[in-house]
Amino acid sequence: MNAKYIWKNGEFINWEDATVHVTTHAIHYGSSVFEGIRAYATADGAAVFRLHDHTKRLLMGCKIAKIQQPYSAEQLDEAITELIRRNEHEACYIRPVVFRGAGALGLEGRGRTPTEVFILTMEWGRYLGSEAIENGVDAQVSSWRRGAPDSTASMAKIGGQYVNSMFISMEAHDNGYAEGIALDVHGYVSEGAGENIFVIYNNIVYTPSIWSSILAGITRDTVITLLQEGGYEIRYEPIAREMLYMADEIFFTGTAAEITPLRSIDKLPVGDGKRGKITKEIQDQFFGITSGKLPDRHGWLTYVQQKTPVGD
């Protein structure tokens, strides 16, 4: 369902007016940086999860991509919360995007094209399906590899780089799977097409480190914090493909995917083919915090409306 307003370069415009010209540099060369953020419904209204961490990462991506833009993270935070208020969302997905706009073609767009900054909000349910959180999804190891560390900037959400993710996801869907898992340039597990991955074996949690060409996910960081608080051992090390088949539990993390268990990989069941104990424990913590039902002890939620003081 479309929202009423979109934020464009400091102004609120109607959804249908948020258009770009065919000469837009980002259309031709993928010169954009974006974020995916979620606002959750709580008893105190919509609350954006780790808003400032996302806007800071957006600006760092712009720095890496050498796309200059005029807004601070704090200004983008305010624009996002005001847009949610104007669109009257109880919960929503938020997509800020910064890109090189219309002008001269050619790879070197700096100084030849204006920078455009848009923020849109929309209602978007479970990325991998409405039943995925509880029942898990089927995945395959993709024939497409993640780029080598010196060929792409995996730590930035640069639009053009997501062609690789599209290849991974399309291949998985063509083969009847919900998602694909990429290996890195050395043949070790990297991440899903749009998700980080956690592998649990003998009660130890393994996850690839940034040397495996992964995005340093904010949901990933959240889960690591929750696992550490739960006393679990976490190891950041190369993960061989066959370890996916040995695992007791595996789950994806990401803003869109949230925390989604994998029930099979390459048609082999993960554990007993059901959501595992540790996965459910972390899900309960995560969704408890994002719904406002558990204390937000890390200050991860930004409430869109002013919270009503106790006693009023």
N, C-alpha and C positions, 0 to 999 in steps of 0.2 A: 504494500500500500504506500503510495507516494505521500510525502509530507507536503505541507503548504509552502514552506519557505526553504531557501538555500542561502547560505552566507557566501558572498562573492566580494573579495577585495575590500572588506570592511562594511559592506552594505547587505541588508536582507532583501532578497529578490524572490519573485515567485518561482516555484519549481520549474514551470514550463519555459521560463526565460533564461535558464542556466544552460546556455549553448556556447559552442566554440566554433571558430572558422576552420574550414578544411585545411588551411595552411598551418594550423597549429603544430608547432615543432614536436610536441609530445606524441601526436598521432603518428608521425612519420618515424620518430627515433626513440620513443619510449622515455623521453627526458622528463620524467615525473617522479615525485617522491610522495608516498602516501602512508596513512596509518589506518588501522582498524581498531575501533574502541567500542566498548559496550556500556550502555546505561541499563541498570537493573531496577525493577519495580521493588520498592520497599514500603513499609507502613508510613514512612515519612516522605514519600514521593520518589521520583526517579533519582538514582544515584549513579554517577559515572565511576567506573572502576579504573583506578590508577591513571587518572586523567593527565596529571602533570608529567608522569613518566612517559606517556605516549607523546605528548606535544614536545617534550625535550628530545625524544628519539627522532621525531619528525624533523626538527631543526638540525640535528646531527646528520641525518640523511641528506638534507639540503647542502650542508657543508661538504660532505663527501662527494656529492654529485655536482658541486660548484654551481648550484642554483641559488642566487641571491634573492631574498625576500624580506619584506620590511617588518614583519611582526615578531614579537617576543612570544615565548611559551605562555606567559601570563595573559597576554592579549588573546591568544588562541583559546586558552582555557575559558576565558570570559565569553568569547564568541560562541563556543560550543555549548556552554550552559544556557546562554540566552537563546540560542537556536532551539534547543530542546524545550525551553519554556514556551517559545512562540509556536512551536509545532505541537505542543500539548501532549508529548509522549509520556506514557507511564514507564516504558522501557523501549530501547531502540539500539540499533547499530549506527555508529558514527564513522564517517569517512572524510577526513581532511585530505586534500590533495594539493600539492604545489607543483606547477609545471611551467615549462617554457611555452609561451603562447604563439599567436599568429605573427608571421613576419617572413623573413628570408629563410629559404631552405638551406641545407648544408649541415654537416655534423656539428660544426662549431657555432652553437646558437648564442653564446654569450655576447651581450652587447648588440645583438641583432634582433632579438625577440623579447617582448615584455614577459615578466613573471606573473602568473595568475595563481590566486589562492582561493580555493573553494572548500566549503564544508557542507556536507549533506548528511541528513539523518533519515533513517528508514526503519520500518518494522521488519525484522529478519529473525526467523526462528533458529532451530538447531541446524547448523551448517551441514552436518553429515546425516541428518534425518531425525525425525521426532523421537524415535525409539533408541537412538544411538547411545545416549548417556547411560542407559540401564543395560541394554542388550548387547552393545558393542557393534563393531563393523568389521567387514572383511577387507583385507588389504593385500596388495601384492608388492614385491620388490620390483621396481621399475628397471627397464633397460636403459633409461636415461640417467646419466650421472649428474651430480651437482658440479658446478664449475670449480676449477682449481682456484686456490686462494689468490693467485696473481692474475686471474682472468676476470673475476667479478668481485663486487664488494658485498658479500653475503650479509654483513651486519647492517646494511641499509636497505630499506624497502623502496628500491628504485624500480619504477614501472617496467622498463625494458627487460630487466632481469627475470621477470615473472613469466616470460615465454617458456623458460625451462620448466617452471611449475605447471604451466598449462599442458606441456607435452606429457609430464608425469601423470597429471590428473586425467587427461583425455585417454591415455593408454589404459589406465586402470579401469575407467568406465567402459571403454570398448571391450575389455576382457571380463566385465561383469563384477568388478570390485568397487567398493565405495571410495577407495583412495589408494594412491601409490606411495611407496617409500623409496627415496633416492639413496644410492650409495655415493660416497665421496670419491675424489679422484684416485684414492688409494684402494678403493674397494671395500671400505668400512661403511657402516650405517651412518648416514648423515641426518636426514629428517624426512617428514612427509612432504607432500607437494606444498602444503601451506601450514604445516604444524611441526612442532618439536616432538620428540619421542622419548619415552622413558621405558626401560626394560627392567623387569624385576626377576631375579633368579636367586633362590635360596635366601630370601628375605633381604637381599642387597639390591639397591637401586642403582642402575647404570644409565647414564645419559651421555651422548656425545658432547664434547667440548667445542669451543668456537673454531678449533683447528680443523674440524670436519665440515667446514663451509656451511654452518648453520646460522640462522638468524638468532640473535640473543633475545629470545622471546620474553615478553613481560609476564605472560601467564606462566611460562617456564620458570622464571625467577620466583613467582608467587608460589608455585608448587615446591620448588626447592626449599623455600622458607618453611612451608608447612611440613615437609618431610623432615627437615632438621629439627623442628619443634617436636615432632613425633618420635624423635630418637633414632631415625633410620640412617643407616650408612649409605652415603651417596658416593659413587665413583664416576669420575669424568675421565673416560679412557676410550680408545678405539673399540668399537663393537663389531665383531665379525658377523656376517650374514647368518651363519648357522646358529648364532646365539638367539636370534629371533625365534627359531624353531624349538630351542631348549627352554625358553622363558616360561615362568609361572604366570606372569602378568605382563601386559604391555598396554600403555595408553599414550594417546596424542594429547598435546596441549596447544592452545592458541586462542586468540580472542574470538574467532568464529567458531572453532571446534570446542572451545572451553576445555573440559577434561573428558575425553572420549576413549573408552576401552576398545581394544582390538580383540576380536574373538577368534580370528584366524588370519594367517599370513601364508600366501601361496597355497591355499586350501588345506593347510595344516593347522589344527586347533591350537590356540594359545592356552596353555594350561588345560583346564577342563572345558574350554570354550565358552566360559562365562566370565562376567565381571569379577575380578579378584578382590580380596579383602583389603589390600592396601589401596587399590584404586578407589574403592567405595569410601574408605576412610578419608582420603584426600578430597574426593568429590563432596562429601558431607561437610567438610570444613570450608571448602571453596564456596559452595552454593549457600551455606549458612551465613557466611560473611557477606556475600554479594546481595543476598536477600534482606540483610539487616536483622536476621534472626539470631546470629551469633555476634559477639562484640567485634567491632572493627579495631582490633588492638594495634594494627600497623598504620592506621589512618589512610587506608586504601580508597575509601569512598568519598566522592565529592557530591554532596547533595545539591540538586538543582534548585530546589526551593529551600528557604530558610527553615531549619528544623524548629519545631515548636518546643519552647523550653518546658521542662518537667514542671507540672503544677498549673500550667496555663490552660 
